[in-house]
């Protein structure tokens, strides 16, 4: 086993301990043991990631401090924002009422990570142009969709918590920007594959965000029968969402990748080109999204999300 596997395997184990604590806290109501395991798991995971390959306690402590200082000096801004986005998701089990605030801050950091990565890759002007294009396009298609039913189906953002713009929660267009860029790099520039990755992401978003009141599906047609007036009617393909929603996600995601390539040359890799580190944002979502569903008491949705996002990422990795 390589030193890297020892470090990151131990870090994953620490995160597993923390997640076990979150389950005890959220589902079993064991506040003391749950909180202790969360703190212990995060501390062990971080320490193991930095110095898990050390030969002993003395060497490990010195190595941990040296690597922490090196990390602080060399970590690029985009990676710091991505780490902040992930860390802001951690307190949710301890503070369920803060989901909206923490979710908003986490998504803002995720979008800033994408913009900072783009800035470093293609320069300020192209990075800001790409950010503006994706955010405006994401906002525009959501305004159109929530008011007309096209292209996603009939849904509403009425009563959505948090900051909204033109009736759309701000986290939605920010998410379009960040995850489209991440998916484009994970797919190594293949627009259709990036669209598939975004569809997989939405498989997890639908049950999570409808449960948190961000949007509701209000009417669907199945086998010629229309159901009106239900907040989350069971006739949708998944979590109330119809098939056309997922088709639209794939098509719009692919088109947005093509648009980003044109507006900011060099931002999206050529087909088969090198991946950028921003692809890690997709991995962060693939880890936390199923976990969030599990903590909500939705094990089926969590398992399906993990499977769909994992398989899509694996296909992207192998295909690209």
C-alpha positions as CSV (number, residue, x, y, z in Angstrom):
1,X,0.0,0.0,0.0
2,X,1.4,3.4,-1.0
3,X,1.9,6.2,1.4
4,X,-0.8,8.2,-0.4
5,X,-3.3,5.4,0.1
6,X,-2.5,5.2,3.8
7,X,-3.1,9.0,4.2
8,X,-6.3,9.2,2.2
9,X,-7.6,5.9,3.4
10,X,-7.2,7.1,7.0
11,X,-8.8,10.4,6.1
12,X,-11.8,8.6,4.6
13,X,-12.1,6.5,7.8
14,X,-12.1,9.7,9.8
15,X,-14.9,11.1,7.7
16,X,-16.8,7.8,8.2
17,X,-16.5,8.2,11.9
18,X,-17.8,11.8,11.7
19,X,-20.7,10.6,9.5
20,X,-21.6,7.9,12.0
21,X,-21.8,10.6,14.6
22,X,-24.1,12.6,12.4
23,X,-26.4,9.6,12.0
24,X,-26.5,9.1,15.7
25,X,-27.3,12.7,16.2
26,X,-29.8,13.1,13.5
27,X,-31.6,9.8,13.5
28,X,-31.2,8.4,17.0
29,X,-31.2,11.7,18.9
30,X,-27.9,10.9,20.7
31,X,-26.6,14.4,21.0
32,X,-23.6,13.7,23.2
33,X,-22.1,10.7,21.5
34,X,-23.0,12.0,18.0
35,X,-21.3,15.4,18.5
36,X,-18.2,13.7,20.0
37,X,-17.9,11.3,17.0
38,X,-18.3,14.2,14.6
39,X,-15.5,16.2,16.2
40,X,-13.3,13.2,16.7
41,X,-13.8,12.0,13.1
42,X,-13.1,15.4,11.5
43,X,-9.9,15.9,13.7
44,X,-8.6,12.4,12.9
45,X,-9.5,12.6,9.2
46,X,-7.6,15.9,8.9
47,X,-4.6,14.7,10.8
48,X,-4.4,11.5,8.9
49,X,-4.7,13.2,5.6
50,X,-1.7,15.4,6.5
51,X,0.5,12.9,8.4
52,X,-1.0,9.5,8.3
53,X,2.1,8.0,6.7
54,X,4.4,9.1,9.6
55,X,6.4,6.4,11.4
56,X,5.4,7.4,14.9
57,X,3.8,10.1,17.1
58,X,6.8,12.4,17.3
59,X,7.5,12.2,13.6
60,X,3.7,12.5,12.9
61,X,3.4,15.7,14.9
62,X,6.3,17.3,13.2
63,X,5.1,16.2,9.8
64,X,1.6,17.4,10.4
65,X,2.9,20.9,11.3
66,X,5.2,21.1,8.3
67,X,2.6,19.9,5.9
68,X,0.0,22.2,7.3
69,X,2.3,25.2,6.9
70,X,3.2,24.1,3.3
71,X,-0.5,23.7,2.5
72,X,-1.3,27.2,3.8
73,X,1.4,28.7,1.6
74,X,0.7,26.8,-1.6
75,X,-3.1,26.1,-1.7
76,X,-4.6,28.1,-4.5
77,X,-7.7,30.3,-3.9
78,X,-10.1,28.1,-5.8
79,X,-9.1,25.1,-3.6
80,X,-9.6,27.1,-0.5
81,X,-13.1,28.1,-1.6
82,X,-13.9,24.5,-2.5
83,X,-12.7,23.4,1.0
84,X,-14.8,26.1,2.6
85,X,-17.8,24.9,0.6
86,X,-17.3,21.4,1.9
87,X,-16.7,22.4,5.5
88,X,-19.9,24.6,5.5
89,X,-21.9,21.4,4.9
90,X,-20.5,19.7,8.0
91,X,-22.4,21.6,10.8
92,X,-25.9,20.9,9.3
93,X,-26.6,17.8,11.5
94,X,-25.6,19.9,14.5
95,X,-27.8,22.8,13.4
96,X,-30.6,21.6,11.1
97,X,-32.3,25.0,11.3
98,X,-29.3,26.5,9.7
99,X,-29.7,24.5,6.5
100,X,-30.7,27.5,4.4
101,X,-27.8,29.8,5.7
102,X,-25.2,27.1,5.5
103,X,-26.4,25.9,2.1
104,X,-26.3,29.4,0.7
105,X,-22.8,30.1,2.0
106,X,-21.6,26.7,0.8
107,X,-23.0,27.3,-2.7
108,X,-21.5,30.8,-2.8
109,X,-18.1,29.4,-1.9
110,X,-18.6,26.7,-4.6
111,X,-19.3,29.3,-7.2
112,X,-16.3,31.4,-6.1
113,X,-14.2,28.3,-6.4
114,X,-15.3,27.8,-10.0
115,X,-14.6,31.5,-10.8
116,X,-11.2,31.5,-9.0
117,X,-10.2,28.4,-10.9
118,X,-11.3,30.0,-14.2
119,X,-9.5,33.2,-13.4
120,X,-6.3,31.2,-12.9
121,X,-6.8,29.2,-16.0
122,X,-7.9,31.8,-18.6
123,X,-7.5,35.2,-16.9
124,X,-9.8,37.7,-15.3
125,X,-11.8,38.9,-18.3
126,X,-12.7,35.4,-19.6
127,X,-13.4,34.1,-16.2
128,X,-15.8,36.8,-15.3
129,X,-17.4,36.5,-18.8
130,X,-17.9,32.8,-18.3
131,X,-19.3,33.3,-14.7
132,X,-21.7,35.9,-15.9
133,X,-22.9,33.8,-18.9
134,X,-23.5,30.7,-16.8
135,X,-25.2,32.5,-13.9
136,X,-27.4,34.6,-16.2
137,X,-28.3,31.6,-18.4
138,X,-29.1,29.5,-15.3
139,X,-31.2,32.2,-13.8
140,X,-33.0,32.8,-17.1
141,X,-33.9,29.2,-17.8
142,X,-35.2,28.8,-14.2
143,X,-37.3,32.0,-14.4
144,X,-38.7,30.7,-17.7
145,X,-39.2,27.2,-16.4
146,X,-40.9,28.2,-13.1
147,X,-43.3,30.6,-14.9
148,X,-44.2,28.6,-18.0
149,X,-43.4,25.0,-17.3
150,X,-40.9,24.9,-20.2
151,X,-38.4,23.2,-20.4
152,X,-38.4,21.3,-17.1
153,X,-42.1,20.8,-16.4
154,X,-44.5,22.6,-14.0
155,X,-42.9,23.6,-10.8
156,X,-42.8,26.6,-8.4
157,X,-40.3,28.4,-6.3
158,X,-43.0,30.0,-4.2
159,X,-42.1,30.1,-0.5
160,X,-38.5,29.1,-1.2
161,X,-36.2,30.0,1.7
162,X,-33.1,32.1,1.5
163,X,-32.1,34.9,-1.0
164,X,-34.0,34.9,-4.3
165,X,-33.5,36.8,-7.6
166,X,-36.6,37.2,-9.8
167,X,-38.2,34.6,-7.6
168,X,-35.4,32.0,-8.0
169,X,-33.2,31.0,-5.1
170,X,-29.8,32.4,-5.7
171,X,-28.1,29.1,-5.1
172,X,-29.7,27.6,-8.2
173,X,-28.0,29.8,-10.9
174,X,-24.8,29.7,-8.8
175,X,-25.0,25.9,-8.8
176,X,-25.5,25.8,-12.6
177,X,-22.2,27.7,-13.0
178,X,-20.1,25.7,-10.6
179,X,-21.3,22.2,-11.4
180,X,-21.4,22.8,-15.2
181,X,-17.7,23.7,-15.1
182,X,-16.8,20.8,-12.8
183,X,-18.8,18.4,-15.0
184,X,-17.2,19.7,-18.2
185,X,-13.7,18.9,-16.8
186,X,-14.7,15.6,-15.3
187,X,-16.0,14.7,-18.8
188,X,-12.8,16.1,-20.4
189,X,-14.7,18.5,-22.6
190,X,-17.4,16.1,-23.9
191,X,-20.5,18.2,-23.7
192,X,-23.0,15.3,-23.8
193,X,-21.2,13.6,-21.0
194,X,-21.1,16.7,-18.9
195,X,-24.9,16.9,-19.4
196,X,-25.3,13.4,-18.1
197,X,-23.3,14.2,-15.0
198,X,-25.6,17.2,-14.3
199,X,-28.6,14.9,-14.7
200,X,-27.1,12.6,-12.1
201,X,-26.5,15.6,-9.8
202,X,-30.2,16.6,-10.2
203,X,-31.3,13.1,-9.2
204,X,-29.9,13.9,-5.7
205,X,-31.1,17.5,-5.7
206,X,-34.7,16.8,-6.4
207,X,-35.5,14.8,-3.2
208,X,-33.2,17.0,-1.0
209,X,-34.4,20.4,-2.1
210,X,-38.1,19.6,-2.4
211,X,-37.9,18.3,1.2
212,X,-36.3,21.6,2.2
213,X,-39.0,23.6,0.5
214,X,-36.9,25.2,-2.3
215,X,-39.3,24.1,-5.0
216,X,-42.4,22.1,-5.5
217,X,-43.8,20.2,-8.5
218,X,-47.4,21.1,-9.0
219,X,-48.7,19.1,-12.0
220,X,-47.6,16.2,-14.1
221,X,-49.1,14.0,-16.7
222,X,-48.7,10.2,-16.6
223,X,-50.4,7.9,-19.0
224,X,-52.7,10.7,-20.1
225,X,-53.8,11.6,-16.6
226,X,-53.1,15.1,-15.2
227,X,-52.8,15.6,-11.5
228,X,-53.2,19.2,-10.4
229,X,-52.7,21.0,-7.1
230,X,-50.5,18.5,-5.2
231,X,-47.4,20.0,-3.6
232,X,-45.3,17.0,-4.6
233,X,-47.5,14.6,-6.6
234,X,-46.3,11.0,-6.7
235,X,-46.7,10.7,-10.5
236,X,-43.4,12.2,-11.4
237,X,-40.5,10.1,-12.6
238,X,-38.4,10.8,-9.4
239,X,-39.2,12.9,-6.3
240,X,-42.1,14.5,-8.1
241,X,-40.0,15.6,-11.2
242,X,-41.2,14.4,-14.6
243,X,-39.0,12.8,-17.3
244,X,-38.8,16.1,-19.2
245,X,-37.0,17.7,-16.3
246,X,-34.1,15.3,-16.5
247,X,-34.0,15.5,-20.3
248,X,-33.9,19.3,-20.0
249,X,-31.1,19.2,-17.5
250,X,-29.0,17.1,-19.9
251,X,-29.6,19.3,-22.9
252,X,-29.2,22.6,-21.2
253,X,-26.0,21.4,-19.4
254,X,-24.5,20.3,-22.7
255,X,-25.4,23.5,-24.4
256,X,-24.0,25.5,-21.6
257,X,-20.7,23.7,-21.9
258,X,-20.5,24.5,-25.6
259,X,-21.3,28.2,-24.8
260,X,-18.6,28.4,-22.1
261,X,-16.1,27.0,-24.6
262,X,-17.0,29.7,-27.1
263,X,-17.1,32.6,-24.6
264,X,-13.9,31.7,-22.7
265,X,-11.6,29.7,-25.0
266,X,-9.3,27.4,-22.9
267,X,-11.8,27.3,-20.0
268,X,-13.4,24.0,-21.1
269,X,-10.9,21.4,-22.3
270,X,-11.0,20.2,-25.8
271,X,-12.6,16.8,-26.2
272,X,-10.3,14.3,-24.6
273,X,-8.1,17.1,-23.2
274,X,-6.6,17.3,-19.7
275,X,-8.9,17.6,-16.7
276,X,-8.6,20.6,-14.4
277,X,-8.7,20.4,-10.6
278,X,-12.1,22.0,-10.6
279,X,-13.5,18.6,-11.4
280,X,-13.1,17.8,-7.7
281,X,-16.2,19.9,-7.0
282,X,-18.3,17.1,-8.5
283,X,-16.7,14.6,-6.1
284,X,-17.5,16.9,-3.2
285,X,-21.2,16.9,-4.2
286,X,-21.2,13.2,-4.8
287,X,-20.0,12.7,-1.2
288,X,-22.2,15.2,0.6
289,X,-25.5,14.9,-1.4
290,X,-26.2,11.2,-0.6
291,X,-25.1,11.9,3.0
292,X,-27.5,14.7,3.3
293,X,-30.4,12.6,2.1
294,X,-29.4,9.8,4.5
295,X,-29.5,12.3,7.4
296,X,-33.0,13.3,6.3
297,X,-34.1,9.8,6.7
298,X,-34.2,9.0,3.0
299,X,-32.0,6.0,2.6
300,X,-33.5,4.9,-0.8
301,X,-32.9,8.4,-2.4
302,X,-29.4,8.5,-0.8
303,X,-28.5,5.1,-2.3
304,X,-29.9,5.9,-5.7
305,X,-28.1,9.3,-5.8
306,X,-24.8,7.7,-4.8
307,X,-25.2,5.0,-7.4
308,X,-26.2,7.3,-10.2
309,X,-23.6,10.0,-9.5
310,X,-21.0,7.3,-8.9
311,X,-21.7,5.4,-12.1
312,X,-21.9,8.6,-14.1
313,X,-18.5,9.7,-12.7
314,X,-17.0,6.3,-13.4
315,X,-18.3,6.4,-17.0
316,X,-16.8,9.8,-17.4
317,X,-13.5,8.7,-16.0
318,X,-13.3,5.6,-18.2
319,X,-14.7,7.2,-21.3
320,X,-12.5,10.3,-21.1
